[in-house]
Each structure stands twice: as C-alpha cells, then as structure tokens.
Amino acid sequence: MNINVFHFLLDRICSVLTEEARTIGFKKALVFENRVREITQIEADKLDNDIAAQHGALAEYAQEFPLSITVDMNPPAQAFPDIVLGDVGIEVKFTEADTWRCIANSVLETNKVHSVKHICVVYCKMGGIPEVRYDDWEHAVMHVRTSHVPRFELEIGSDRSLFNIMGISYDDFSALEMSEKMVYIRNYARSRLKEGEHLWWLDDPSDDSGSSHALPLNARLYTNLDMEEKNRMRAEAVLLCPQILSSGRSRHKYDDLVMFMLTYHGVLCHQARDLFSAGSAAGVGGNGRIKETKMEDQLEGKEFDGIYILRALLHLEDYMIKAANTLEDKLFIEYWGDEACAAFDIHDPKARIKYWLERADYFAKEWKPSDYLFLDQPR
C-alpha cells in the first residue's frame, strides 16, 4: 500500500476512534486493540467505495484501489506489528494516563512480521482529554531503555528520532543481527552518560559464544568477599582506573573504581579508599609488622604520599598481570576511552601494562610507579 494512502486511511481510523474514546471510552488495552481491527476493516471498506476520495485527495493513487483489505481478527499472539495489512502494519498502544509516551517492544524484534515494510503506531490516550493519534514507527521511536533487555520507547509527535540520532534508518537497523544492533545501542547509551557514569551492561544478551559477562543478580558487599576474590577485583579495578594513584586530595579518584565493581561485578564497595591505602591492604599491621614485598630493600625508609598504595600494588602485581591477560577489550575502551585505546595494541596484555604504567606515572606526582612496578615487563 502506498504510504500516503495508508496515512489517509489512518486519519479516518483515528478520527472514529477519538470520537469513541471521548463518548464511550476504552477501559483496557485489548478492548482498544480489537476495536482498532474492527474500525480498520470498516474504514478500509468505506474507502474502497469512496469515489469522491479516490478522484479527489487520492486521485494520483487510483491504481491502489480497491484496497481489498481483510483484517485478521485473530492474529498470532505477540506478532509485531499487531495488525498486518499486506506490506504495511499497525502497532497498537494504549494508556490510561495523560501522556503520548510509552515503552514499546524489545529491540530484538523476535516476532516481527518481515513482509511488513512500513509500520505506524495507533495510540490511544485516555488520560486528560481522550484522543487517538498515529505516527510513523521510525519517527515515534525516540529512545531505547537499556534494561536487561533493551526496549524501544516511543512518543507520538516526538521532536527526535532514535534512528536519526544513531545515524541509521529503522529498516537498516531492523535487518541487523542483535550483536550488530548492540553496537549502535551501546554507542547511543554512552553518548548520554554524564561524567562519572558508566553502563550497567556492556554485552550483547544474545551472545552465546561463552565470552559474554553476566552480572550477578544478587548484589554483594566487598567486605563479605573472600581474600582471593578481593585481590582479583582490586587488581582489575586498579588496572582500569590508574587515577587512584592521584594525590590524596583528589576528590573523585575512586569514582570509576566503585562504578566498575558495582556495574560489572554487582559488588558494593563503600570504603574504596581502604582498598589500597589502608595498612591492611598495604601489608602493614600492628606492632610494626610488615608483609614484605619483592622491592623491600628499595622501599626501606621511604615515606611519600602513596607509599601504602605502592605496597598494595606490589602485592597485587601478579593479579594485575592476570587481569591484563583476561579482561575484555571493551572494558579498557569503556574506562580508558576510544582515543587512548587506539594508540596501542589493545589486544596485547603487555601493551596494556605499558600504557597503565604511563598513566600511573602521570597521576602519581610525588613518585614514579614505573620505578617499582612491573620491572620485568617490556618498557
């Protein structure tokens, strides 16, 4: 069906449904959806018999008639869109609230009817002054909710289109595999982050390769972890967040570290400073007891801002090397940035360590981490 003819038909459908919404009212979404089917059939039949419209407003589309539409009153459950009219379709939305905005289907679109080339939304708003309007799907979708399964969010008459923002048409986006869709969605989500914010998720939910990371459902406290897991998480966190080596007066140096543990591991760490600067983390106990490091001779008698952090990192060196070998590329891109990661071989664990040392030296003003750490690594 020609899009202009489809829009003409939808104008009639929405006019009838608006009158019914204001006089009779719709109480449930399913009742409204079924009524959309009935009115669509009625108005399509009327249009086929409306010679004035066919020779007037729709004269240039005479070849389209008769439309000969037969609406399926009992379609498959969960099909998208709800009403299929050959190569066009209607997705039906309903709300009792006074808003033109709602959550729509998953971006995965598992149940999409692929014979449909153009989709419009018919939306009933019963709140405020009841009204029924329509909009093109590609125009109405203006956001994606990045929950456990990313879902489209739409608004009738929106002044922004998600697909315009992402730089891809809906048709092209819909044809992508889920892993390819997630590239666009992650980039969109990152573009909306404020300073210090990170995504709760980095992975494609459909990835069955065995390499994707799953966030535990149960939130945990860092203090309740066993020592091996604490060491592993501390090593991963400091490798991704070398800014913790900044001066003790730096206000936000632990923000990214806390966000990494929370968003990637589901671990709440409410005393981030103690992870590296506390005596216990540095191997310094009561009565002058010290857990020796392999640099003990070089550290003897030294006192400077960050000495406890240095001692903690010396104890974590092997864990940091393991983290450099096992952490996914996307984590380094997330925490170090695209530009930084483009400057070296992000896949190479040794290159990761080398870059980390450069950043650590930059942040630690009173001492040089590269003078003490990873001395057996290529420089």
Secondary structure, 3 states (H helix, E strand, C coil): CCHHHHHHHHHHHHHHHHHHHHHCCCCCHHHHHHHHHHHHHHHHHHHHHCHHHHHCCCHHHHHHCCCCCCCCCCCCCCCECCEEECCEEEEEEEECCCCCEEEEEECCCCCECCCCCEEEEEEEECCCCCEEEEEEHHHHEEEEECCCCCEEEEECCCCCCHHHHHCCCHHHHHCCCHHHHHHHHHHHHHHCCCCCCCCCCCCCCCCCCCCCCCCCCCCEEHHHCCHHHHHHHHHHHHHHCHHHHCCCCCCCCCHHHHHHHHHHHCEECCCCCHHHHCHHHHCECHHHCECCCCCHHHHCCCCCCCHHHHHHHHHHHHHHHHHHHHCCHHHHHHHHCHHHHCCCCCCCHHHHHHHHHHHHHHHCCCCCHHHCCCCCCCC
